Structure formats: C-alpha cells, structure tokens
C-alpha cells in the first residue's frame, strides 16, 4: 500500500453549517455522494471518521477530478488544511492548500501520479 497526496483543493458551503473557516491541522474525512441531487460528482467533507458530521463540499471542479481517484482508495480518505483558508469575495468558498491523502495499491498509485516535468 502507498499513501497518495493530492494538493490544492477548494471547499465550499461553509456558511450552511455555521463554520467560519476550515481549521488548520485536524483531519477532515471525505466521501463521494453519487446520489446527491444537485451534483452526482459531489464529494462531502466531514469532521469525523464515521462520516456523520457533514461540514463542507469540495468545489465542483475539484470533486470531478477527485471522484476518479477515490475509486482507487483502500480505507479512509481524508483532507488536511495546510494553511489558513482565504475567503474569496463574499462567497462561502475557502481557497486553501488542502492535501488529500488516501491509501491505494502501488500499481494504482503509479497510474494516478502526476507526470514529472
């Protein structure tokens, strides 16, 4: 098994849960929601590993990219904010360097790795 780190994601919907900003440091777990009526590619972000404390969603563009990667996951997938989020305009969107970590088989990790430039 390998750990895979994917960087620079954006979360949205913080105003719906009353959260002011994504905390730096703690883990935030995520899960694809294919049954979501607004977006079948939606990826929800939770505050606990049991996926009960729903908090935010990944931005649509990021969720679309990450959905394919989640199919390779073996076990929990989690996000960790690496810097203080910045509120963009008046939207409830935080641009933060989020790292997404997941465990997957080595052959799968090689197939989803970014090519070196």
Secondary structure as UniProt FT lines:
FT   STRAND          2..7
FT   STRAND          10..12
FT   HELIX           14..17
FT   STRAND          27..32
FT   TURN            34..35
FT   TURN            40..41
FT   STRAND          43..46
FT   TURN            49..50
FT   STRAND          54..58
FT   HELIX           60..70
FT   TURN            71..72
FT   STRAND          78..81
FT   STRAND          86..87
FT   TURN            89..90
FT   STRAND          93..95
FT   STRAND          98..104
FT   HELIX           106..112
//
